[in-house]
Amino acid sequence: MQIKHKKFIYVIETETESKELCIEEDEVIENADGEIDIPLDSVLSKHKMKLEDLFEMKVATVSLVEQECSDRKLIRSISFKNLRLNK
């Protein structure tokens, strides 16, 4: 799979707003099955955020999106509806 010409974004959605976290090329990992994996915690860290911040923001979903030119493709989405943060 050729991933160099594609851009990946984490989209963080709350009830009232949407925020995009751009993903650097060095954060994109292609596993042995050819699937894209981008650790959310490392992307959050580069944007000066922590997992706890997502819970404080009352995030509804976090989606990994692939963008190529003007086309966007949903890779995976995580619902925070039933997630709880264990401290």
Secondary structure, 3 states (H helix, E strand, C coil): CCCCCCEEEEEEECCCCEEEEECCHHHCEECCCCCEECCHHHHHHHCCCCHHHHHHCCCCEEEEEEEECCEEEEEEEEECCCCCCCC
